[in-house]
Structures are given as C-alpha cells and as structure tokens.
C-alpha cells in the first residue's frame, strides 16, 4: 500500500516505456505464481446463498463497461457506441469529471438517448482518491454533485483502487471498482466471486458491488501481449456454465479503430468486435445483455435485504481449537453463510496437522499445536506469547495480500489484539471478544490472592487491549458491568451470550436404546468446573441407579487428577473419559444423554462464568442439574434447572437422583428448557452481530455537508447547479429503480 502511494506520486516522471517494461516483467512472474487462480478462480463460481437467477431464466448476464481515461478515449466514445449499437449491445461509459477532459452535456445526452449508461470514474485519474479520509471526504462531496447532475447511478475508482467501506459516502446505487481475480492490479485483492454482492453499511443501508470478471483489455493485450481473445472466450464460457456475471471493462483510449495507425499502447478494436460476435453467435438467447445499473436494481428488487450476500474479508484470531469452540465457530460460520470471506487463525490439536483447511465455508489456519499440560503460569504465558508472535507475522502476511475489513480477536489472552497491529495501522477495524474475564480466570486457575501483582498487571492489560480496539464484546451481563466499571466505555461494549446455534443444535432424534442412564459433561476439565464434585456425587448415585454411567467429553487442566479420583472411588467402567469431539459431533452425543450436569464452583471466576452447556442441553431436551451460581441464577430459574448448592457433593447427588427418578420433574425441566432455548438462541442475536460488523467496517466520516466544497473549483459542467445530496437508495424497497430516466426495466424477464 505504501509502495502504491509512492508509485502514483512518481508515476508522471517515469517514462512510459520504462513503466511498461517493469510492469511486463512483474506480470510474467505474477502469471506463473497465480496460475491456479487466474484467469479462472474456481471458487469464484460458487452460487451465493439466496441467489434468484437472472431475469427471464437467462443463463448468465453480460455487462459491458468502458473507462474513459483521457482526451483520446473521449474522442472515440461515439465511434465505440456506434460499433456496439450495430451489433445490438448497450454499455456503460465511465467518465472522469475533473481529469484532462470535460464531458460535454451533448455527449452524455446522446449516450442516454441511445440507451447507454453514464457512470463516474473517480474525480481525477491520479491514484490519489484514497490518499486520506479527509481528502476523500472532500472529493466525495464533489463526486456526489456530478452524480446528481449526470443522473449517474454507479461509480468506479481509477486504477481499480478500492476502499468499499468508504464508498457509502457517495450514496450511489452501485460500485464496480473490484474484480473476482486479477493479480496484475496494483491492489490485487480480489472479491472471489462472479456474482453481484451487497456491501452493507450502518442502519441497513448499502450498495451493490459489481466486480469485473473478464480480464481488462490493457492487461491482456498491452501488458501480457496476448495475440488473440482466447482468454476472454475461455473465461466467458466458464462464467456461462456457472450462471454468473460476465462483466468486461475496456478502454477506448487503448483501442485502435480502423483507419488509424496503431500506437504502442493500443490493441486492434477487431479483438473487441470478435468478442461481441462470439457472445452473440454462441449464446444467442441465453444471456441477459444489460447495463450495470439494471443489474444493481434487479439485485435489490429480487434479493431481500436479509438474504443479500456480502463479501467482506474478515479474520478471526483465537488461541483455541476452532473445531470445538462453539463461540468462534458460530460467528465465523454466520459470516460465511452470507458470503463473507472468513479466515480463522487458531491452534492445532494433537491429531490434526498444521496448515489450512476449509470447514463449512471458513478457511481455518492452524499455526501452533496446543498442549493442555500447563503446570504453572510461566509455561502457560510462554505458549501464549509464542502464539502472539506467530499469529502477528501470519496475520501481517495475510492482510498484505487480502486486506481484511475487520479482525475479530478472541481472548484468552486480551493482549492477543496486539497481533493485529498491522491491519489496524492500515485501516482494518478490530473487535476484542472477551470469552473469559482474564484477571479473575488467572486468579482461579493459579489461585493467587485478589491483590496479587499478576492480577493487577492483567487488569492493566485488559484496559490497554480494550483501548486498542474499536469495539469490545463480552460474554455475559455480569462481566459487562465489571468491564465498564474498570476498562471499557459503555458505548464501546456489547454483550453476546454463548447462544446455541440452531444450525448445529437443532432438535436431533435420540438414537440410543441400550437401557443405560447416561449422565454427561462436555467441556474443559478445569478446577473451577467442579468435576471432582460431580465424580464424588456420582459415586453416591451409582448404587441407586446401577445402569448409570458418567461420560466426560473434553480434556486438559485437571484431567489426570480426575482419572485418579475415579479410580480411587472404584468408578472404573462407570466414569468414562471420552476425549474431545468437534462442536457438531458433540450435538449428537448430547441428544442421546439422559442428564446434563454443570457442577461449577461459585468462586471468583466460576460464579460469574456463563456456561454454554446449559443451553446446549436444553436445545436437545436434556434436563440439567447445575450448581447455584450467581450467573446461572441471573439467567435461569428453578422451573428449567434443578439447582444445588455449589460445592455440596450430597446436594448434587440428591439433585441427580431426583431428576432421574421423578418423571414429572424431568418432563417439566425438558419442556421449560425447550421453551427457553427457542426464545434465546443464535438466530435471535445473529442479525445484531452482523449489523455490528457492518457498522464497524463502514468508515465514518463525520460531517460531510457541502461546506467542504470549494465552488470555484467545481468544473464548468456543474457550475450553477443546486447544491444538494441525492437521496440514498432505500434497500428495503422492492421496487427501487425499476423505472428511471425513461428506461423501463422489466424485472420479470428483461429481453436482450
């Protein structure tokens, strides 16, 4: 990014031949390095969720666009327009309002009358549109003036620079500054799709993004020096097979029309004519030939706001095993399901390999193994620091090539947010998600006194980490009160409980019929979980219920101590340590259990640590026995949980026996649990999370009213017009833009 800024600053002083020679050498290397994703990235052909298909059942859409960069291109617009009209096509011409030329009103009117579209191509063509937020805000105000005067619906940035989060400022219907895959662009981070997508903003607003999907003419014929249009044909055929959008961007500046001497930066216009003939002859009647604004309006009319696919680039960072961490997976998969590109940087278990793997549309990067044998705070801290350093380097490299919109960092530890220093420096937004409140967790895990200097240091780290990020999420309301009292401003903090995801914890049928009574605990084996209490309580239950077994899924922490305790109590064969299971597999195990137990200690940490297991049990119709902690009595009551006094072995044994033996109580707990889980699940809160992500990743500019405009600098073409801001598109209206500028759009079946 810094290189690009420097390049555009010195570009005018570098001779064309030198620039082109350097670019060609660079492009040759890139072509080899990216041969697996250019010109075709197979993943980009995936049909987005909720996609309605094209009007009239057409197989694919064809959108022709042209960027007019200079006077030479401007002088060729009408010639190109006539060429396309002769073959039955209409396109969009994107003009630079304040570049080396001015667009005559008569030319725009001629294009409009002929059924062509006029769009805006930046403000100047100098690569400096996004130099700073302040400069962009001032230029955006002027761009909006031109858009209103020209009646333009869309925008494309010069040089294909893109800051999608900034473009909400323009208030236009669509943008087309991106691509599915193009490693030859100065900003080569592609969107990875050949379909339109929605760029959501704050308060439900947004715009449609139309990435170009066929290689640009200058790249293909001048830089790569291709002697024919075979790549265009091959990519078009691939898009047609997948029902996508074939959007081509060419430049009249680089077309050599018949009768003219071909210049060094030009290609024969016959290449473009051949492409149009190829489309018309091979796919006659199968494609929707249309303009960009019609695609944008069709998308908004046919795809409800709640179903629109997004393509935000988001990274989750967590010192955890992703497969078994329901909180991280829930966020990541919710984003992936709406079409976002989601990476997760996490740990590897002993049985999994380091490296990348795709899980439910999420790309998981395992960069460090996790051992659960920490015996002291320093061994634990050393592993955290190793992960911090490794993830910082990995994230820096990934962000350089992908340019994330948002980094969602999950604690423990809080200071893991520092791994995202480079994305933050280059504009990405950061969320710190506090699963566990660290000072209290540390005190519980290693049992120092509340005033221990390590605990005080962790409180300082918590406060500094919260200040470093843009937003803090905390996992329950009790910790929310603690955090805002010592570390986080109220307006910067939200609560998201560990809600059950119905996509995984739907009501599963019971498949076990062995006559046993299975008591279940799934989770980490830490001292505050009180599993020693549960094992001792089970020892007092086993004789009354001879067919009962206690199954523990998970590991780590005090696992060895628990095994020794079970052996000492003679429970071998009745208490089973079943190892770890992934998040989706544990749902089947829970559905086949008879009783779920949550025996937490009501200590400094456990008393306020919300247990996801309770909701998971409820979602599968499994009654719950739990210790009476502050957090659980905050959210639940005796109608849906059989409570016992924390640390009371006999009290827990009595509660377990009562639920096992009292069918009426058991049925009441199951019914109450089902009702509670139906009212409090991830589907209820998911939209709130997605709106938080969208609002954070939509750049805020403050006041951008017309006072930023110096009227003396506005081009003559717009002088004297009324200064005002065009109304933003209402994404909730199904009929938006179905008729404008005298051109009717028949959404039901638009003909070629």
GIVENTA-V888037 format. One record per helix or strand of 3 or more residues. SS is the DSSP state (A for helix, B for strand). FROM is the first residue (numbers start at 1). LEN is the number of residues. If there is no record, write none. Layout:
SS	FROM	LEN
SS	FROM	LEN
This chain:
A	2	12
A	16	18
A	42	4
A	55	3
B	60	9
A	71	5
A	77	10
B	92	4
A	105	9
B	117	4
A	133	18
A	158	3
A	167	4
B	197	4
A	202	3
B	206	4
A	217	7
A	230	13
B	245	6
A	252	3
A	269	14
B	287	4
A	292	11
A	305	3
B	313	6
A	322	3
A	326	12
B	341	8
B	355	5
B	362	8
A	377	26
B	406	5
A	414	12
B	429	6
A	438	9
A	453	16
B	471	4
A	477	10
A	490	3
B	493	3
B	517	8
A	527	3
A	531	11
B	548	8
A	559	10
B	575	3
A	583	9
B	595	4
A	606	3
A	612	8
B	624	4
A	630	6
B	642	3
A	649	13
A	663	17
A	682	15
A	706	3
A	711	3
A	716	3
